[in-house]
Amino acid sequence: MVRSYLLLLFCVICWGSNFIFGSILVKEFSPILLSALRLCFILLFMAFYALMKKKWKGIKKKDWFMIILLGLIGTCINQWSFYSALETTHPTTSALILALAPLTTSFLASIFLKERLTKGFVLGSIIAFIGVFFVITNGQKLQITVGLIWIFLTMLTFSISIIMIKKLTENYESTTITLYSNFIGFGGLLPIALFSETTAALSKEVMPWILLIVTAIVMHGICTLIWNHQIQIVGASKAAMFLNLEPFVAMLVGLIVLKNNITSSQLFGGALIIIGVFLSTSLKWRKTFNDPVYIKDTKNF
């Protein structure tokens, strides 16, 4: 179990760090090109893995509509909005807002999957959104920026994708779903990137390309496979607790790498968000929603 916990912690450290590395990469590539390039390398890695493990399965005609929708919403728009947000939004703020995904997923599940919302969910949501207020304002007046809109869109598209994944995993392995959704997402981004950008939007330095390729394969290829294997060993609920560390990893890495200051407002707001998410998604309060938010296959940001 110790080995499993260490591997889960490794995944969370990588995903938390991705907010910082993403904010570095958007200075070298345009968001749309960066999204398309990362998806390209993720797709190549996942296709190689699926072929090696013989996990590349076909999709039934009746499920293609949902797969296409998942690729466009959960991959194409999700990737594009994430990197667009990091152009102007503080990576710690982005990480904390994305921590609201479990709450949003549970709310959407109550609408589309007829899951019953509990008193714990309502209480946790109120606490979490108070925390969001502190994070967004950062001790100043409330000001809604384009970057905040982008990151809220990222969080919303991720939550929507989880609902679709929950339905699709009833008939397909997560690897198959990931492959097809990434392929469709890449196909949706590529023409936009080719026609809207020029080669000037591409970095001419070697190190940004290395960072792009390594983070794409490690964070969204290797970590995805490690996470999905380890939750079968320790259980989704225990693994989920590690995800609460993700925003604080982003804070710490941002402090070390980018020398970003951590304000008391961010710490207090972050603590409220994590407490709220924990109360809302704890098994103590759950009735029927069996941890779909912790399937990591479409976590491309």
LOTOR-581778 format. One record per residue (C-alpha): residue number from 1; residue in three letters; x, y, z. Coordinates in steps of 0.02 Angstrom, whole numbers, plus 50000, padded with zeros to 5 digits. Layout:
<kolpas>
<kolpa NUM,'ALA',<X,Y,Z>>
...
</kolpas>
This chain:
<kolpas>
<kolpa 1,'MET',<50000,50000,50000>>
<kolpa 2,'VAL',<50144,50118,50036>>
<kolpa 3,'ARG',<50207,50095,49859>>
<kolpa 4,'SER',<50033,50132,49790>>
<kolpa 5,'TYR',<50017,50289,49895>>
<kolpa 6,'LEU',<50188,50350,49837>>
<kolpa 7,'LEU',<50139,50322,49656>>
<kolpa 8,'LEU',<49975,50416,49681>>
<kolpa 9,'LEU',<50071,50558,49763>>
<kolpa 10,'PHE',<50191,50560,49614>>
<kolpa 11,'CYS',<50042,50580,49496>>
<kolpa 12,'VAL',<49968,50723,49597>>
<kolpa 13,'ILE',<50137,50812,49604>>
<kolpa 14,'CYS',<50150,50799,49415>>
<kolpa 15,'TRP',<49973,50862,49386>>
<kolpa 16,'GLY',<49994,51004,49509>>
<kolpa 17,'SER',<50158,51053,49425>>
<kolpa 18,'ASN',<50072,51056,49256>>
<kolpa 19,'PHE',<49990,51222,49299>>
<kolpa 20,'ILE',<50162,51299,49318>>
<kolpa 21,'PHE',<50239,51216,49165>>
<kolpa 22,'GLY',<50085,51265,49066>>
<kolpa 23,'SER',<50106,51448,49114>>
<kolpa 24,'ILE',<50287,51436,49053>>
<kolpa 25,'LEU',<50240,51354,48888>>
<kolpa 26,'VAL',<50105,51481,48841>>
<kolpa 27,'LYS',<50246,51610,48834>>
<kolpa 28,'GLU',<50330,51505,48698>>
<kolpa 29,'PHE',<50179,51441,48600>>
<kolpa 30,'SER',<50005,51508,48565>>
<kolpa 31,'PRO',<49870,51418,48667>>
<kolpa 32,'ILE',<49788,51338,48516>>
<kolpa 33,'LEU',<49953,51272,48444>>
<kolpa 34,'LEU',<50011,51215,48616>>
<kolpa 35,'SER',<49848,51119,48642>>
<kolpa 36,'ALA',<49860,51036,48471>>
<kolpa 37,'LEU',<50044,50989,48492>>
<kolpa 38,'ARG',<50019,50916,48666>>
<kolpa 39,'LEU',<49870,50814,48607>>
<kolpa 40,'CYS',<49975,50750,48462>>
<kolpa 41,'PHE',<50110,50682,48578>>
<kolpa 42,'ILE',<49983,50614,48703>>
<kolpa 43,'LEU',<49891,50528,48562>>
<kolpa 44,'LEU',<50051,50449,48493>>
<kolpa 45,'PHE',<50098,50382,48665>>
<kolpa 46,'MET',<49924,50314,48703>>
<kolpa 47,'ALA',<49908,50235,48530>>
<kolpa 48,'PHE',<50077,50148,48553>>
<kolpa 49,'TYR',<50024,50085,48726>>
<kolpa 50,'ALA',<49854,50025,48664>>
<kolpa 51,'LEU',<49931,49930,48519>>
<kolpa 52,'MET',<50064,49851,48630>>
<kolpa 53,'LYS',<49934,49796,48759>>
<kolpa 54,'LYS',<49802,49755,48627>>
<kolpa 55,'LYS',<49677,49875,48705>>
<kolpa 56,'TRP',<49628,49967,48546>>
<kolpa 57,'LYS',<49447,49914,48528>>
<kolpa 58,'GLY',<49310,49969,48409>>
<kolpa 59,'ILE',<49164,50083,48450>>
<kolpa 60,'LYS',<48983,50036,48414>>
<kolpa 61,'LYS',<48884,50150,48298>>
<kolpa 62,'LYS',<48761,50200,48435>>
<kolpa 63,'ASP',<48904,50266,48544>>
<kolpa 64,'TRP',<48994,50371,48414>>
<kolpa 65,'PHE',<48891,50527,48448>>
<kolpa 66,'MET',<48941,50529,48632>>
<kolpa 67,'ILE',<49123,50490,48589>>
<kolpa 68,'ILE',<49128,50636,48466>>
<kolpa 69,'LEU',<49045,50749,48594>>
<kolpa 70,'LEU',<49170,50694,48726>>
<kolpa 71,'GLY',<49316,50729,48609>>
<kolpa 72,'LEU',<49255,50903,48564>>
<kolpa 73,'ILE',<49201,50957,48739>>
<kolpa 74,'GLY',<49314,50858,48856>>
<kolpa 75,'THR',<49472,50867,48750>>
<kolpa 76,'CYS',<49466,51002,48616>>
<kolpa 77,'ILE',<49380,51143,48712>>
<kolpa 78,'ASN',<49454,51087,48878>>
<kolpa 79,'GLN',<49633,51096,48815>>
<kolpa 80,'TRP',<49610,51259,48722>>
<kolpa 81,'SER',<49525,51348,48867>>
<kolpa 82,'PHE',<49654,51286,48994>>
<kolpa 83,'TYR',<49804,51359,48903>>
<kolpa 84,'SER',<49709,51516,48855>>
<kolpa 85,'ALA',<49674,51543,49040>>
<kolpa 86,'LEU',<49856,51521,49089>>
<kolpa 87,'GLU',<49906,51666,48975>>
<kolpa 88,'THR',<49832,51789,49099>>
<kolpa 89,'THR',<49773,51694,49255>>
<kolpa 90,'HIS',<49885,51651,49402>>
<kolpa 91,'PRO',<49922,51462,49398>>
<kolpa 92,'THR',<49877,51444,49583>>
<kolpa 93,'THR',<49709,51528,49553>>
<kolpa 94,'SER',<49680,51412,49405>>
<kolpa 95,'ALA',<49720,51258,49509>>
<kolpa 96,'LEU',<49603,51310,49649>>
<kolpa 97,'ILE',<49458,51347,49531>>
<kolpa 98,'LEU',<49482,51179,49446>>
<kolpa 99,'ALA',<49471,51099,49618>>
<kolpa 100,'LEU',<49284,51138,49606>>
<kolpa 101,'ALA',<49264,51003,49472>>
<kolpa 102,'PRO',<49196,50871,49593>>
<kolpa 103,'LEU',<49058,50990,49651>>
<kolpa 104,'THR',<49012,51036,49472>>
<kolpa 105,'THR',<49012,50853,49422>>
<kolpa 106,'SER',<48896,50806,49564>>
<kolpa 107,'PHE',<48778,50949,49519>>
<kolpa 108,'LEU',<48775,50895,49335>>
<kolpa 109,'ALA',<48748,50714,49390>>
<kolpa 110,'SER',<48593,50770,49485>>
<kolpa 111,'ILE',<48525,50842,49323>>
<kolpa 112,'PHE',<48576,50712,49193>>
<kolpa 113,'LEU',<48598,50554,49297>>
<kolpa 114,'LYS',<48460,50593,49423>>
<kolpa 115,'GLU',<48581,50583,49570>>
<kolpa 116,'ARG',<48508,50655,49731>>
<kolpa 117,'LEU',<48597,50805,49805>>
<kolpa 118,'THR',<48625,50791,49993>>
<kolpa 119,'LYS',<48635,50917,50133>>
<kolpa 120,'GLY',<48822,50884,50138>>
<kolpa 121,'PHE',<48836,50934,49956>>
<kolpa 122,'VAL',<48744,51098,49986>>
<kolpa 123,'LEU',<48848,51139,50140>>
<kolpa 124,'GLY',<49012,51095,50054>>
<kolpa 125,'SER',<48966,51195,49899>>
<kolpa 126,'ILE',<48931,51352,50001>>
<kolpa 127,'ILE',<49098,51337,50091>>
<kolpa 128,'ALA',<49192,51302,49929>>
<kolpa 129,'PHE',<49118,51450,49836>>
<kolpa 130,'ILE',<49158,51565,49980>>
<kolpa 131,'GLY',<49336,51502,49958>>
<kolpa 132,'VAL',<49329,51541,49772>>
<kolpa 133,'PHE',<49280,51720,49814>>
<kolpa 134,'PHE',<49436,51740,49921>>
<kolpa 135,'VAL',<49546,51662,49786>>
<kolpa 136,'ILE',<49477,51769,49645>>
<kolpa 137,'THR',<49479,51933,49740>>
<kolpa 138,'ASN',<49646,51898,49825>>
<kolpa 139,'GLY',<49607,52028,49957>>
<kolpa 140,'GLN',<49551,52158,49828>>
<kolpa 141,'LYS',<49392,52206,49736>>
<kolpa 142,'LEU',<49302,52072,49635>>
<kolpa 143,'GLN',<49356,52083,49453>>
<kolpa 144,'ILE',<49303,51955,49323>>
<kolpa 145,'THR',<49436,51938,49188>>
<kolpa 146,'VAL',<49443,51843,49024>>
<kolpa 147,'GLY',<49567,51722,49102>>
<kolpa 148,'LEU',<49445,51679,49241>>
<kolpa 149,'ILE',<49308,51645,49114>>
<kolpa 150,'TRP',<49426,51529,49020>>
<kolpa 151,'ILE',<49472,51431,49177>>
<kolpa 152,'PHE',<49290,51414,49231>>
<kolpa 153,'LEU',<49255,51347,49056>>
<kolpa 154,'THR',<49398,51222,49080>>
<kolpa 155,'MET',<49322,51163,49243>>
<kolpa 156,'LEU',<49148,51150,49168>>
<kolpa 157,'THR',<49204,51052,49014>>
<kolpa 158,'PHE',<49303,50932,49125>>
<kolpa 159,'SER',<49149,50902,49234>>
<kolpa 160,'ILE',<49039,50873,49081>>
<kolpa 161,'SER',<49165,50749,49012>>
<kolpa 162,'ILE',<49160,50650,49175>>
<kolpa 163,'ILE',<48972,50625,49156>>
<kolpa 164,'MET',<48997,50559,48980>>
<kolpa 165,'ILE',<49141,50447,49035>>
<kolpa 166,'LYS',<49032,50372,49171>>
<kolpa 167,'LYS',<48908,50317,49038>>
<kolpa 168,'LEU',<49040,50256,48914>>
<kolpa 169,'THR',<49139,50153,49041>>
<kolpa 170,'GLU',<48986,50041,49058>>
<kolpa 171,'ASN',<49034,49967,48888>>
<kolpa 172,'TYR',<49216,50015,48854>>
<kolpa 173,'GLU',<49386,50016,48939>>
<kolpa 174,'SER',<49452,50186,48988>>
<kolpa 175,'THR',<49601,50167,48869>>
<kolpa 176,'THR',<49484,50148,48721>>
<kolpa 177,'ILE',<49382,50300,48772>>
<kolpa 178,'THR',<49541,50403,48795>>
<kolpa 179,'LEU',<49610,50355,48625>>
<kolpa 180,'TYR',<49456,50401,48526>>
<kolpa 181,'SER',<49415,50559,48623>>
<kolpa 182,'ASN',<49595,50621,48607>>
<kolpa 183,'PHE',<49595,50582,48421>>
<kolpa 184,'ILE',<49434,50681,48395>>
<kolpa 185,'GLY',<49496,50823,48505>>
<kolpa 186,'PHE',<49658,50832,48407>>
<kolpa 187,'GLY',<49562,50826,48243>>
<kolpa 188,'GLY',<49454,50971,48303>>
<kolpa 189,'LEU',<49602,51078,48356>>
<kolpa 190,'LEU',<49720,51045,48210>>
<kolpa 191,'PRO',<49627,51138,48071>>
<kolpa 192,'ILE',<49597,51288,48185>>
<kolpa 193,'ALA',<49780,51292,48235>>
<kolpa 194,'LEU',<49842,51276,48055>>
<kolpa 195,'PHE',<49729,51412,47984>>
<kolpa 196,'SER',<49731,51535,48129>>
<kolpa 197,'GLU',<49914,51534,48178>>
<kolpa 198,'THR',<50082,51553,48093>>
<kolpa 199,'THR',<50251,51473,48127>>
<kolpa 200,'ALA',<50294,51632,48223>>
<kolpa 201,'ALA',<50185,51563,48362>>
<kolpa 202,'LEU',<50304,51415,48381>>
<kolpa 203,'SER',<50455,51425,48494>>
<kolpa 204,'LYS',<50624,51425,48408>>
<kolpa 205,'GLU',<50712,51360,48565>>
<kolpa 206,'VAL',<50747,51177,48603>>
<kolpa 207,'MET',<50705,51176,48790>>
<kolpa 208,'PRO',<50521,51227,48771>>
<kolpa 209,'TRP',<50496,51085,48646>>
<kolpa 210,'ILE',<50576,50961,48767>>
<kolpa 211,'LEU',<50466,51026,48909>>
<kolpa 212,'LEU',<50312,51012,48798>>
<kolpa 213,'ILE',<50347,50833,48745>>
<kolpa 214,'VAL',<50403,50770,48916>>
<kolpa 215,'THR',<50258,50846,49011>>
<kolpa 216,'ALA',<50132,50784,48882>>
<kolpa 217,'ILE',<50194,50603,48891>>
<kolpa 218,'VAL',<50231,50596,49077>>
<kolpa 219,'MET',<50083,50694,49146>>
<kolpa 220,'HIS',<49947,50640,49026>>
<kolpa 221,'GLY',<50013,50471,48971>>
<kolpa 222,'ILE',<50115,50384,49104>>
<kolpa 223,'CYS',<50028,50465,49254>>
<kolpa 224,'THR',<49857,50424,49183>>
<kolpa 225,'LEU',<49904,50240,49169>>
<kolpa 226,'ILE',<49982,50237,49343>>
<kolpa 227,'TRP',<49832,50322,49423>>
<kolpa 228,'ASN',<49700,50210,49343>>
<kolpa 229,'HIS',<49798,50055,49395>>
<kolpa 230,'GLN',<49827,50111,49574>>
<kolpa 231,'ILE',<49646,50159,49609>>
<kolpa 232,'GLN',<49603,49977,49577>>
<kolpa 233,'ILE',<49721,49933,49720>>
<kolpa 234,'VAL',<49683,50066,49851>>
<kolpa 235,'GLY',<49506,50112,49796>>
<kolpa 236,'ALA',<49440,50271,49715>>
<kolpa 237,'SER',<49391,50352,49880>>
<kolpa 238,'LYS',<49565,50341,49958>>
<kolpa 239,'ALA',<49648,50393,49795>>
<kolpa 240,'ALA',<49532,50542,49785>>
<kolpa 241,'MET',<49602,50616,49945>>
<kolpa 242,'PHE',<49769,50641,49856>>
<kolpa 243,'LEU',<49685,50753,49727>>
<kolpa 244,'ASN',<49651,50882,49862>>
<kolpa 245,'LEU',<49839,50913,49868>>
<kolpa 246,'GLU',<49846,50967,49685>>
<kolpa 247,'PRO',<49814,51155,49711>>
<kolpa 248,'PHE',<49942,51162,49850>>
<kolpa 249,'VAL',<50070,51074,49740>>
<kolpa 250,'ALA',<50037,51211,49611>>
<kolpa 251,'MET',<50067,51342,49747>>
<kolpa 252,'LEU',<50230,51263,49804>>
<kolpa 253,'VAL',<50300,51233,49629>>
<kolpa 254,'GLY',<50249,51409,49577>>
<kolpa 255,'LEU',<50342,51478,49727>>
<kolpa 256,'ILE',<50499,51378,49684>>
<kolpa 257,'VAL',<50500,51391,49493>>
<kolpa 258,'LEU',<50413,51557,49456>>
<kolpa 259,'LYS',<50446,51642,49623>>
<kolpa 260,'ASN',<50259,51674,49638>>
<kolpa 261,'ASN',<50206,51741,49806>>
<kolpa 262,'ILE',<50072,51646,49901>>
<kolpa 263,'THR',<49951,51767,49982>>
<kolpa 264,'SER',<49852,51738,50141>>
<kolpa 265,'SER',<49693,51760,50039>>
<kolpa 266,'GLN',<49744,51617,49922>>
<kolpa 267,'LEU',<49788,51503,50068>>
<kolpa 268,'PHE',<49626,51539,50161>>
<kolpa 269,'GLY',<49520,51524,50004>>
<kolpa 270,'GLY',<49611,51366,49951>>
<kolpa 271,'ALA',<49580,51287,50122>>
<kolpa 272,'LEU',<49394,51328,50111>>
<kolpa 273,'ILE',<49383,51254,49935>>
<kolpa 274,'ILE',<49466,51091,49989>>
<kolpa 275,'ILE',<49357,51078,50146>>
<kolpa 276,'GLY',<49202,51112,50042>>
<kolpa 277,'VAL',<49248,50983,49910>>
<kolpa 278,'PHE',<49287,50855,50045>>
<kolpa 279,'LEU',<49119,50881,50131>>
<kolpa 280,'SER',<49025,50874,49966>>
<kolpa 281,'THR',<49110,50719,49895>>
<kolpa 282,'SER',<49145,50620,50054>>
<kolpa 283,'LEU',<49073,50444,50056>>
<kolpa 284,'LYS',<48985,50492,50216>>
<kolpa 285,'TRP',<48869,50604,50114>>
<kolpa 286,'ARG',<48860,50504,49952>>
<kolpa 287,'LYS',<48709,50403,49902>>
<kolpa 288,'THR',<48739,50334,49729>>
<kolpa 289,'PHE',<48874,50434,49637>>
<kolpa 290,'ASN',<49020,50313,49637>>
<kolpa 291,'ASP',<49174,50421,49615>>
<kolpa 292,'PRO',<49171,50452,49426>>
<kolpa 293,'VAL',<49269,50613,49447>>
<kolpa 294,'TYR',<49425,50517,49491>>
<kolpa 295,'ILE',<49441,50429,49324>>
<kolpa 296,'LYS',<49586,50525,49251>>
<kolpa 297,'ASP',<49585,50479,49067>>
<kolpa 298,'THR',<49520,50646,49005>>
<kolpa 299,'LYS',<49619,50753,49125>>
<kolpa 300,'ASN',<49720,50831,48985>>
<kolpa 301,'PHE',<49761,50995,49070>>
</kolpas>
